[in-house]
Amino acid sequence: MRYFIIGDEDAVLGFGLVGVAGTAATSVAQAQEAFNAAMEQSDIGIIIITERVADLIRPQVDRFIFTRNFPLIVEIPDRQGPLPGKPGIREMVNQAIGIKL
């Protein structure tokens, strides 16, 4: 099982330094192409996508997240920080388990 990153050039470069393959995307067309290419590779188990790139193709990402459970899609902030209004991982865990960490 492999990881794959879709994001800005900095995110792809950073993950590439630790051996994670990926594609930089700055437009809707590039994001769609990278997402579709990653989905076609059966050995990819986790797709890491930056929040801003995921928002470019939000309907496609959400459709996949809510209908299939493999590969896992993980959204992360890019170097500009988290998007306003997006809950952080701590808030999501607190909500999921009902206990404040």
C-alpha positions as CSV (number, residue, x, y, z in Angstrom):
1,M,0.0,0.0,0.0
2,R,1.3,3.4,-1.0
3,Y,0.6,7.0,-0.1
4,F,0.0,9.7,-2.7
5,I,-0.1,13.5,-2.2
6,I,-2.0,16.0,-4.3
7,G,-1.4,19.6,-3.4
8,D,0.7,22.7,-4.0
9,E,4.4,22.4,-5.0
10,D,5.6,22.8,-1.5
11,A,3.5,20.0,-0.1
12,V,4.4,17.6,-2.9
13,L,8.1,18.5,-2.5
14,G,8.0,18.0,1.2
15,F,6.3,14.6,1.1
16,G,8.5,13.6,-1.8
17,L,11.5,14.0,0.5
18,V,10.2,11.2,2.6
19,G,9.4,9.0,-0.4
20,V,5.7,9.8,-1.0
21,A,4.9,10.2,-4.7
22,G,2.5,13.0,-5.7
23,T,1.3,15.6,-8.2
24,A,1.2,19.4,-7.8
25,A,-2.1,20.9,-8.8
26,T,-3.0,24.6,-9.1
27,S,-6.2,24.5,-11.2
28,V,-9.4,22.5,-11.3
29,A,-8.3,20.6,-14.4
30,Q,-4.9,19.6,-12.8
31,A,-6.6,18.6,-9.5
32,Q,-9.2,16.4,-11.3
33,E,-6.5,14.8,-13.5
34,A,-4.3,14.0,-10.4
35,F,-7.2,12.7,-8.4
36,N,-8.5,10.5,-11.2
37,A,-5.0,9.2,-11.8
38,A,-4.5,8.4,-8.1
39,M,-7.9,6.6,-8.0
40,E,-6.9,4.4,-10.9
41,Q,-3.8,3.0,-9.1
42,S,-4.9,0.0,-7.1
43,D,-1.8,0.0,-4.9
44,I,-2.5,3.5,-3.4
45,G,-4.1,3.1,0.0
46,I,-4.1,6.7,1.2
47,I,-4.5,9.9,-0.8
48,I,-3.3,13.0,1.0
49,I,-4.8,16.2,-0.5
50,T,-4.4,19.7,0.7
51,E,-7.6,21.5,1.7
52,R,-7.3,24.2,-0.9
53,V,-6.8,21.7,-3.7
54,A,-9.6,19.6,-2.3
55,D,-11.9,22.6,-2.4
56,L,-11.1,23.0,-6.2
57,I,-12.8,19.6,-6.8
58,R,-15.0,19.5,-3.7
59,P,-18.0,17.7,-5.3
60,Q,-15.7,14.9,-6.7
61,V,-13.9,14.5,-3.3
62,D,-17.1,14.4,-1.3
63,R,-18.8,12.0,-3.7
64,F,-15.9,9.6,-3.2
65,I,-15.6,10.1,0.6
66,F,-19.3,9.4,1.1
67,T,-19.6,6.4,-1.2
68,R,-16.4,4.4,-0.9
69,N,-14.0,3.6,1.9
70,F,-10.9,2.8,0.1
71,P,-8.5,4.4,-0.5
72,L,-8.6,6.7,2.5
73,I,-8.6,10.4,1.7
74,V,-7.0,12.7,4.2
75,E,-7.2,16.5,3.9
76,I,-4.4,18.5,5.4
77,P,-3.7,22.2,5.5
78,D,-1.1,23.6,3.2
79,R,1.7,26.0,4.1
80,Q,-0.8,28.9,4.3
81,G,-2.5,27.2,7.2
82,P,-6.0,25.7,7.6
83,L,-9.0,27.1,5.8
84,P,-11.3,29.3,7.9
85,G,-14.2,27.4,9.3
86,K,-12.6,24.0,8.9
87,P,-12.4,22.1,12.2
88,G,-9.0,20.9,13.3
89,I,-8.2,17.3,14.0
90,R,-8.5,17.9,17.7
91,E,-12.1,19.3,17.3
92,M,-13.1,16.4,15.1
93,V,-11.8,13.8,17.6
94,N,-13.5,15.6,20.5
95,Q,-16.8,15.5,18.6
96,A,-16.4,11.9,17.5
97,I,-15.6,10.5,20.9
98,G,-17.4,13.1,23.1
99,I,-14.3,13.7,25.3
100,K,-12.2,16.8,25.3
101,L,-8.5,16.1,24.7
